[in-house]
Amino acid sequence: MTVSRARIVSEPVTDYIRFEHAITDANCRAGEQVRWLPRRRASTLALPGNDFWLIDDRLVRWNLFSGDGQALEPTHTDDPQAIKLCAEAFRVVWDLAADHADYRI
């Protein structure tokens, strides 16, 4: 199984993103592939409106947040168009993003 994560981040990064970056080394040692894309490089990309996990190219888990940043109950879909949108968006972001080992904060 492969777990790949792409993070789109605003720069300069927040303290939380700095923390996330610092602990990502452990994820990478466990086999996860992680890349980082500065938000300024994502301006021309067509991206889904919410954070998501794409699971086995057959299910999308939408991570939803309230206006004040509180996590809400996630939703799921197996809609083929949503899966296609997320898969294409992920591939484009992945291709533009820097590998975790190369991304400096």
TORBA-218449 format. One record per residue: z negated, x, y negated of N, C-alpha, C in turn. Coordinates in steps of 0.2 Angstrom, whole numbers, plus 5000, padded with zeros to 4 digits. Layout:
N
Z X Y Z X Y Z X Y
...
//
This chain:
105
5000 5004 5006 5000 5000 5000 5000 5004 4994
5004 5003 4989 5004 5006 4983 5001 5002 4977
4997 5004 4973 4994 5001 4967 4997 5005 4961
5001 5001 4957 5003 5005 4951 5001 5000 4945
4998 5004 4940 4996 5001 4934 4999 5004 4928
5002 4999 4923 5004 5002 4917 5000 4999 4911
4998 5003 4907 4994 5000 4901 4998 5001 4895
4998 4996 4891 5001 4997 4884 4995 4997 4879
4995 5002 4875 4989 5003 4871 4991 5005 4864
4987 5002 4859 4988 5003 4852 4985 5010 4851
4988 5014 4846 4985 5020 4844 4984 5020 4837
4978 5023 4834 4973 5027 4839 4970 5022 4843
4968 5024 4849 4965 5020 4854 4957 5018 4852
4955 5013 4854 4948 5010 4853 4944 5014 4858
4937 5014 4857 4932 5017 4861 4933 5014 4868
4935 5008 4869 4935 5005 4876 4941 5008 4879
4947 5009 4876 4953 5012 4879 4951 5020 4881
4947 5023 4876 4945 5030 4878 4941 5030 4884
4936 5025 4885 4932 5025 4891 4937 5023 4897
4941 5019 4896 4946 5017 4902 4950 5023 4904
4952 5027 4899 4956 5033 4901 4952 5038 4904
4946 5039 4902 4941 5044 4905 4940 5042 4913
4939 5036 4914 4937 5034 4921 4944 5033 4926
4950 5033 4923 4956 5032 4927 4957 5038 4931
4954 5044 4930 4955 5049 4935 4953 5047 4942
4947 5044 4942 4945 5042 4949 4949 5037 4952
4953 5033 4948 4958 5028 4951 4964 5032 4954
4966 5037 4950 4971 5041 4952 4969 5045 4959
4963 5048 4959 4961 5052 4965 4961 5047 4971
4960 5041 4970 4960 5036 4975 4967 5034 4977
4972 5036 4974 4979 5034 4975 4983 5030 4971
4979 5027 4966 4982 5023 4961 4987 5027 4957
4993 5024 4955 4997 5027 4950 4996 5023 4943
4995 5027 4938 4994 5024 4932 4998 5028 4926
5001 5023 4922 5005 5026 4916 5002 5022 4910
5004 5026 4904 5001 5023 4898 5007 5023 4893
5008 5018 4890 5013 5017 4885 5011 5015 4878
5012 5019 4873 5009 5017 4866 5013 5011 4864
5009 5006 4861 5012 5000 4859 5018 5001 4854
5018 5006 4850 5024 5007 4845 5030 5008 4849
5030 5010 4855 5036 5011 4859 5038 5005 4863
5034 5000 4863 5036 4994 4866 5039 4988 4862
5040 4990 4855 5042 4985 4851 5048 4981 4853
5053 4984 4856 5059 4981 4858 5059 4978 4865
5054 4978 4868 5053 4975 4875 5052 4968 4875
5055 4964 4880 5053 4957 4881 5047 4957 4886
5041 4956 4884 5036 4956 4888 5032 4949 4889
5029 4948 4895 5026 4941 4896 5020 4941 4890
5018 4935 4889 5013 4934 4884 5006 4935 4886
5005 4937 4892 4998 4938 4894 4998 4944 4899
4992 4947 4899 4991 4953 4904 4992 4950 4911
4995 4954 4916 4996 4951 4923 4995 4956 4928
4994 4954 4934 4995 4958 4940 5001 4955 4944
5005 4959 4946 5011 4957 4951 5009 4959 4958
5008 4954 4962 5006 4956 4969 5012 4955 4974
5014 4961 4977 5019 4961 4982 5025 4957 4980
5027 4957 4973 5033 4954 4971 5033 4947 4973
5028 4943 4974 5028 4936 4976 5023 4932 4973
5018 4935 4969 5013 4931 4966 5011 4935 4959
5010 4931 4954 5008 4933 4947 5001 4931 4946
4996 4935 4944 4990 4933 4942 4990 4934 4935
4989 4929 4931 4988 4929 4923 4981 4931 4922
4980 4936 4918 4973 4937 4915 4973 4934 4908
4968 4929 4907 4968 4926 4901 4962 4927 4897
4962 4927 4890 4957 4929 4886 4957 4924 4880
4951 4922 4878 4950 4918 4872 4951 4921 4866
4951 4918 4861 4953 4921 4854 4948 4926 4852
4942 4926 4855 4937 4931 4853 4936 4936 4858
4941 4936 4863 4941 4942 4868 4938 4941 4874
4935 4935 4875 4931 4933 4881 4936 4932 4887
4934 4935 4893 4939 4933 4899 4938 4926 4901
4944 4923 4902 4944 4916 4905 4946 4916 4912
4945 4910 4915 4947 4910 4922 4955 4912 4923
4956 4917 4927 4963 4918 4928 4967 4913 4932
4974 4913 4930 4978 4908 4934 4983 4912 4938
4986 4908 4943 4991 4911 4947 4997 4907 4948
5003 4911 4949 5009 4907 4950 5013 4911 4955
5017 4907 4959 5022 4910 4963 5029 4908 4961
5029 4905 4955 5036 4903 4952 5041 4909 4952
5047 4909 4955 5051 4914 4955 5053 4917 4948
5054 4913 4943 5056 4915 4937 5050 4919 4933
5044 4917 4934 5038 4921 4932 5038 4928 4935
5039 4928 4942 5039 4934 4946 5044 4939 4943
5050 4936 4942 5056 4940 4940 5054 4943 4933
5052 4939 4928 5050 4941 4922 5045 4947 4922
5040 4946 4926 5035 4951 4926 5037 4957 4930
5041 4957 4935 5044 4963 4939 5048 4967 4934
5053 4963 4930 5057 4967 4926 5053 4970 4920
5049 4967 4917 5045 4969 4912 5041 4976 4914
5038 4975 4920 5034 4981 4923 5038 4987 4924
5044 4986 4927 5049 4991 4928 5051 4995 4921
5052 4991 4916 5054 4994 4910 5048 4998 4907
5042 4995 4907 5037 4998 4904 5035 5005 4908
5036 5004 4915 5034 5010 4919 5039 5016 4917
5045 5014 4916 5050 5019 4915 5049 5023 4908
5046 5019 4903 5045 5022 4897 5038 5025 4896
5034 5024 4900 5027 5026 4900 5026 5033 4902
5020 5036 4900 5018 5043 4902 5014 5042 4908
5014 5047 4912 5010 5047 4918 5003 5049 4915
4998 5046 4919 4991 5047 4916 4989 5054 4915
4991 5059 4920 4990 5066 4919 4993 5069 4912
4998 5066 4910 5001 5068 4904 5000 5065 4897
4996 5059 4898 4994 5055 4892 4988 5058 4889
4988 5060 4883 4983 5063 4879 4980 5058 4874
4974 5057 4873 4971 5053 4868 4968 5058 4862
//
